[in-house]
Amino acid sequence: MFSVPGKDRIVVEPDARNTKALPRLATCFELGPVIQLAEKEAQLAFLTRERFDRAAPLRSR
């Protein structure tokens, strides 16, 4: 996703009750606020290009 020029952040919005996904996301994404959407309560999570690049050595293991 970061191969697209000008894209510096990925935002995801999993269901805030998803106890399997949230801990996994927290390993690389920065967790943001919980928000109310029409269909669910969502946990925002952000991955910046900088954070993605810092994790590159960990991905190559």
Backbone atoms as SQL, in Angstrom:
CREATE TABLE atoms (id INTEGER PRIMARY KEY, chain TEXT, resi INTEGER, resn TEXT, atom TEXT, x REAL, y REAL, z REAL);
INSERT INTO atoms VALUES
  (1, 'A', 1, 'MET', 'N', 0.796, -1.194, 0.000),
  (2, 'A', 1, 'MET', 'CA', 0.000, 0.000, 0.000),
  (3, 'A', 1, 'MET', 'C', 0.843, 1.264, 0.000),
  (4, 'A', 2, 'PHE', 'N', 1.979, 1.219, 0.625),
  (5, 'A', 2, 'PHE', 'CA', 2.810, 2.414, 0.693),
  (6, 'A', 2, 'PHE', 'C', 3.605, 2.632, -0.585),
  (7, 'A', 3, 'SER', 'N', 3.416, 1.795, -1.595),
  (8, 'A', 3, 'SER', 'CA', 4.083, 2.011, -2.877),
  (9, 'A', 3, 'SER', 'C', 3.413, 3.139, -3.664),
  (10, 'A', 4, 'VAL', 'N', 2.244, 3.571, -3.242),
  (11, 'A', 4, 'VAL', 'CA', 1.539, 4.666, -3.902),
  (12, 'A', 4, 'VAL', 'C', 2.097, 5.991, -3.368),
  (13, 'A', 5, 'PRO', 'N', 2.677, 6.817, -4.241),
  (14, 'A', 5, 'PRO', 'CA', 3.228, 8.098, -3.773),
  (15, 'A', 5, 'PRO', 'C', 2.152, 8.955, -3.115),
  (16, 'A', 6, 'GLY', 'N', 2.547, 9.621, -2.049),
  (17, 'A', 6, 'GLY', 'CA', 1.635, 10.517, -1.354),
  (18, 'A', 6, 'GLY', 'C', 0.753, 9.849, -0.319),
  (19, 'A', 7, 'LYS', 'N', 0.785, 8.557, -0.235),
  (20, 'A', 7, 'LYS', 'CA', -0.004, 7.840, 0.785),
  (21, 'A', 7, 'LYS', 'C', 0.903, 7.601, 1.982),
  (22, 'A', 8, 'ASP', 'N', 0.605, 8.277, 3.077),
  (23, 'A', 8, 'ASP', 'CA', 1.482, 8.220, 4.241),
  (24, 'A', 8, 'ASP', 'C', 0.863, 7.565, 5.459),
  (25, 'A', 9, 'ARG', 'N', -0.403, 7.127, 5.335),
  (26, 'A', 9, 'ARG', 'CA', -1.053, 6.545, 6.504),
  (27, 'A', 9, 'ARG', 'C', -2.160, 5.594, 6.058),
  (28, 'A', 10, 'ILE', 'N', -2.255, 4.481, 6.750),
  (29, 'A', 10, 'ILE', 'CA', -3.342, 3.531, 6.549),
  (30, 'A', 10, 'ILE', 'C', -4.214, 3.595, 7.794),
  (31, 'A', 11, 'VAL', 'N', -5.522, 3.681, 7.593),
  (32, 'A', 11, 'VAL', 'CA', -6.478, 3.718, 8.694),
  (33, 'A', 11, 'VAL', 'C', -7.391, 2.507, 8.561),
  (34, 'A', 12, 'VAL', 'N', -7.532, 1.751, 9.635),
  (35, 'A', 12, 'VAL', 'CA', -8.447, 0.611, 9.654),
  (36, 'A', 12, 'VAL', 'C', -9.453, 0.813, 10.779),
  (37, 'A', 13, 'GLU', 'N', -10.571, 0.097, 10.686),
  (38, 'A', 13, 'GLU', 'CA', -11.649, 0.286, 11.662),
  (39, 'A', 13, 'GLU', 'C', -12.315, -1.033, 12.026),
  (40, 'A', 14, 'PRO', 'N', -11.559, -1.953, 12.637),
  (41, 'A', 14, 'PRO', 'CA', -12.183, -3.217, 13.022),
  (42, 'A', 14, 'PRO', 'C', -13.213, -3.023, 14.136),
  (43, 'A', 15, 'ASP', 'N', -14.086, -3.973, 14.245),
  (44, 'A', 15, 'ASP', 'CA', -15.079, -3.969, 15.315),
  (45, 'A', 15, 'ASP', 'C', -14.346, -3.934, 16.652),
  (46, 'A', 16, 'ALA', 'N', -14.743, -3.050, 17.528),
  (47, 'A', 16, 'ALA', 'CA', -14.076, -2.886, 18.820),
  (48, 'A', 16, 'ALA', 'C', -14.189, -4.134, 19.696),
  (49, 'A', 17, 'ARG', 'N', -15.106, -5.040, 19.378),
  (50, 'A', 17, 'ARG', 'CA', -15.258, -6.273, 20.161),
  (51, 'A', 17, 'ARG', 'C', -14.415, -7.417, 19.620),
  (52, 'A', 18, 'ASN', 'N', -13.664, -7.179, 18.563),
  (53, 'A', 18, 'ASN', 'CA', -12.881, -8.233, 17.930),
  (54, 'A', 18, 'ASN', 'C', -11.614, -8.497, 18.746),
  (55, 'A', 19, 'THR', 'N', -11.726, -9.404, 19.680),
  (56, 'A', 19, 'THR', 'CA', -10.632, -9.669, 20.622),
  (57, 'A', 19, 'THR', 'C', -9.453, -10.394, 19.988),
  (58, 'A', 20, 'LYS', 'N', -9.607, -10.930, 18.805),
  (59, 'A', 20, 'LYS', 'CA', -8.483, -11.576, 18.116),
  (60, 'A', 20, 'LYS', 'C', -7.711, -10.577, 17.262),
  (61, 'A', 21, 'ALA', 'N', -8.419, -9.698, 16.581),
  (62, 'A', 21, 'ALA', 'CA', -7.757, -8.764, 15.666),
  (63, 'A', 21, 'ALA', 'C', -7.045, -7.630, 16.389),
  (64, 'A', 22, 'LEU', 'N', -7.639, -7.096, 17.420),
  (65, 'A', 22, 'LEU', 'CA', -7.074, -5.908, 18.063),
  (66, 'A', 22, 'LEU', 'C', -5.671, -6.122, 18.633),
  (67, 'A', 23, 'PRO', 'N', -5.397, -7.210, 19.340),
  (68, 'A', 23, 'PRO', 'CA', -4.022, -7.400, 19.819),
  (69, 'A', 23, 'PRO', 'C', -3.013, -7.539, 18.677),
  (70, 'A', 24, 'ARG', 'N', -3.433, -8.156, 17.582),
  (71, 'A', 24, 'ARG', 'CA', -2.536, -8.283, 16.425),
  (72, 'A', 24, 'ARG', 'C', -2.268, -6.920, 15.798),
  (73, 'A', 25, 'LEU', 'N', -3.309, -6.127, 15.667),
  (74, 'A', 25, 'LEU', 'CA', -3.132, -4.790, 15.105),
  (75, 'A', 25, 'LEU', 'C', -2.184, -3.956, 15.956),
  (76, 'A', 26, 'ALA', 'N', -2.298, -4.100, 17.255),
  (77, 'A', 26, 'ALA', 'CA', -1.498, -3.286, 18.172),
  (78, 'A', 26, 'ALA', 'C', -0.001, -3.558, 18.047),
  (79, 'A', 27, 'THR', 'N', 0.384, -4.653, 17.408),
  (80, 'A', 27, 'THR', 'CA', 1.810, -4.933, 17.244),
  (81, 'A', 27, 'THR', 'C', 2.464, -4.017, 16.221),
  (82, 'A', 28, 'CYS', 'N', 1.686, -3.456, 15.295),
  (83, 'A', 28, 'CYS', 'CA', 2.288, -2.567, 14.297),
  (84, 'A', 28, 'CYS', 'C', 1.496, -1.274, 14.111),
  (85, 'A', 29, 'PHE', 'N', 0.200, -1.302, 14.351),
  (86, 'A', 29, 'PHE', 'CA', -0.628, -0.111, 14.215),
  (87, 'A', 29, 'PHE', 'C', -0.696, 0.614, 15.552),
  (88, 'A', 30, 'GLU', 'N', -0.898, 1.914, 15.489),
  (89, 'A', 30, 'GLU', 'CA', -1.153, 2.693, 16.694),
  (90, 'A', 30, 'GLU', 'C', -2.666, 2.751, 16.882),
  (91, 'A', 31, 'LEU', 'N', -3.135, 2.264, 18.022),
  (92, 'A', 31, 'LEU', 'CA', -4.570, 2.262, 18.274),
  (93, 'A', 31, 'LEU', 'C', -5.044, 3.669, 18.613),
  (94, 'A', 32, 'GLY', 'N', -6.154, 4.040, 18.010),
  (95, 'A', 32, 'GLY', 'CA', -6.750, 5.352, 18.236),
  (96, 'A', 32, 'GLY', 'C', -8.024, 5.212, 19.047),
  (97, 'A', 33, 'PRO', 'N', -8.910, 6.159, 18.889),
  (98, 'A', 33, 'PRO', 'CA', -10.149, 6.130, 19.675),
  (99, 'A', 33, 'PRO', 'C', -11.144, 5.096, 19.156),
  (100, 'A', 34, 'VAL', 'N', -12.059, 4.734, 20.020),
  (101, 'A', 34, 'VAL', 'CA', -13.202, 3.912, 19.622),
  (102, 'A', 34, 'VAL', 'C', -14.281, 4.888, 19.183),
  (103, 'A', 35, 'ILE', 'N', -14.856, 4.609, 17.999),
  (104, 'A', 35, 'ILE', 'CA', -15.896, 5.492, 17.459),
  (105, 'A', 35, 'ILE', 'C', -17.147, 4.684, 17.158),
  (106, 'A', 36, 'GLN', 'N', -18.261, 5.361, 17.122),
  (107, 'A', 36, 'GLN', 'CA', -19.529, 4.717, 16.787),
  (108, 'A', 36, 'GLN', 'C', -19.818, 4.933, 15.314),
  (109, 'A', 37, 'LEU', 'N', -19.902, 3.851, 14.550),
  (110, 'A', 37, 'LEU', 'CA', -20.332, 3.904, 13.159),
  (111, 'A', 37, 'LEU', 'C', -21.764, 3.402, 13.093),
  (112, 'A', 38, 'ALA', 'N', -22.402, 3.559, 11.969),
  (113, 'A', 38, 'ALA', 'CA', -23.802, 3.137, 11.838),
  (114, 'A', 38, 'ALA', 'C', -23.973, 1.656, 12.137),
  (115, 'A', 39, 'GLU', 'N', -23.018, 0.844, 11.709),
  (116, 'A', 39, 'GLU', 'CA', -23.172, -0.606, 11.825),
  (117, 'A', 39, 'GLU', 'C', -22.375, -1.255, 12.962),
  (118, 'A', 40, 'LYS', 'N', -21.488, -0.491, 13.620),
  (119, 'A', 40, 'LYS', 'CA', -20.656, -1.089, 14.671),
  (120, 'A', 40, 'LYS', 'C', -19.960, -0.021, 15.496),
  (121, 'A', 41, 'GLU', 'N', -19.434, -0.449, 16.622),
  (122, 'A', 41, 'GLU', 'CA', -18.508, 0.369, 17.401),
  (123, 'A', 41, 'GLU', 'C', -17.122, -0.047, 16.910),
  (124, 'A', 42, 'ALA', 'N', -16.360, 0.894, 16.403),
  (125, 'A', 42, 'ALA', 'CA', -15.097, 0.569, 15.751),
  (126, 'A', 42, 'ALA', 'C', -13.906, 1.123, 16.516),
  (127, 'A', 43, 'GLN', 'N', -12.835, 0.357, 16.513),
  (128, 'A', 43, 'GLN', 'CA', -11.556, 0.787, 17.085),
  (129, 'A', 43, 'GLN', 'C', -10.703, 1.300, 15.931),
  (130, 'A', 44, 'LEU', 'N', -10.444, 2.586, 15.889),
  (131, 'A', 44, 'LEU', 'CA', -9.569, 3.107, 14.846),
  (132, 'A', 44, 'LEU', 'C', -8.135, 2.686, 15.126),
  (133, 'A', 45, 'ALA', 'N', -7.401, 2.423, 14.067),
  (134, 'A', 45, 'ALA', 'CA', -5.984, 2.087, 14.188),
  (135, 'A', 45, 'ALA', 'C', -5.263, 2.682, 12.990),
  (136, 'A', 46, 'PHE', 'N', -4.057, 3.168, 13.217),
  (137, 'A', 46, 'PHE', 'CA', -3.309, 3.904, 12.206),
  (138, 'A', 46, 'PHE', 'C', -1.929, 3.288, 12.023),
  (139, 'A', 47, 'LEU', 'N', -1.526, 3.190, 10.774),
  (140, 'A', 47, 'LEU', 'CA', -0.169, 2.755, 10.448),
  (141, 'A', 47, 'LEU', 'C', 0.432, 3.811, 9.538),
  (142, 'A', 48, 'THR', 'N', 1.477, 4.478, 10.016),
  (143, 'A', 48, 'THR', 'CA', 2.142, 5.493, 9.206),
  (144, 'A', 48, 'THR', 'C', 3.250, 4.840, 8.389),
  (145, 'A', 49, 'ARG', 'N', 3.613, 5.513, 7.332),
  (146, 'A', 49, 'ARG', 'CA', 4.720, 5.026, 6.502),
  (147, 'A', 49, 'ARG', 'C', 5.991, 4.897, 7.348),
  (148, 'A', 50, 'GLU', 'N', 6.242, 5.873, 8.210),
  (149, 'A', 50, 'GLU', 'CA', 7.435, 5.847, 9.068),
  (150, 'A', 50, 'GLU', 'C', 7.438, 4.608, 9.968),
  (151, 'A', 51, 'ARG', 'N', 6.311, 4.327, 10.595),
  (152, 'A', 51, 'ARG', 'CA', 6.222, 3.162, 11.474),
  (153, 'A', 51, 'ARG', 'C', 6.378, 1.865, 10.681),
  (154, 'A', 52, 'PHE', 'N', 5.802, 1.813, 9.487),
  (155, 'A', 52, 'PHE', 'CA', 5.932, 0.659, 8.604),
  (156, 'A', 52, 'PHE', 'C', 7.397, 0.438, 8.237),
  (157, 'A', 53, 'ASP', 'N', 8.099, 1.506, 7.881),
  (158, 'A', 53, 'ASP', 'CA', 9.513, 1.402, 7.511),
  (159, 'A', 53, 'ASP', 'C', 10.372, 0.954, 8.680),
  (160, 'A', 54, 'ARG', 'N', 10.066, 1.429, 9.888),
  (161, 'A', 54, 'ARG', 'CA', 10.830, 1.002, 11.080),
  (162, 'A', 54, 'ARG', 'C', 10.658, -0.483, 11.348),
  (163, 'A', 55, 'ALA', 'N', 9.488, -1.032, 11.006),
  (164, 'A', 55, 'ALA', 'CA', 9.204, -2.446, 11.258),
  (165, 'A', 55, 'ALA', 'C', 9.751, -3.354, 10.164),
  (166, 'A', 56, 'ALA', 'N', 10.312, -2.794, 9.098),
  (167, 'A', 56, 'ALA', 'CA', 10.797, -3.598, 7.970),
  (168, 'A', 56, 'ALA', 'C', 11.750, -4.712, 8.389),
  (169, 'A', 57, 'PRO', 'N', 12.729, -4.467, 9.258),
  (170, 'A', 57, 'PRO', 'CA', 13.612, -5.573, 9.673),
  (171, 'A', 57, 'PRO', 'C', 12.863, -6.703, 10.371),
  (172, 'A', 58, 'LEU', 'N', 11.799, -6.384, 11.086),
  (173, 'A', 58, 'LEU', 'CA', 11.027, -7.413, 11.776),
  (174, 'A', 58, 'LEU', 'C', 10.242, -8.272, 10.792),
  (175, 'A', 59, 'ARG', 'N', 9.796, -7.680, 9.690),
  (176, 'A', 59, 'ARG', 'CA', 9.021, -8.425, 8.692),
  (177, 'A', 59, 'ARG', 'C', 9.879, -9.414, 7.934),
  (178, 'A', 60, 'SER', 'N', 11.174, -9.183, 7.835),
  (179, 'A', 60, 'SER', 'CA', 12.033, -10.052, 7.033),
  (180, 'A', 60, 'SER', 'C', 12.507, -11.293, 7.793),
  (181, 'A', 61, 'ARG', 'N', 12.083, -11.468, 9.031),
  (182, 'A', 61, 'ARG', 'CA', 12.503, -12.641, 9.812),
  (183, 'A', 61, 'ARG', 'C', 11.821, -13.896, 9.337);
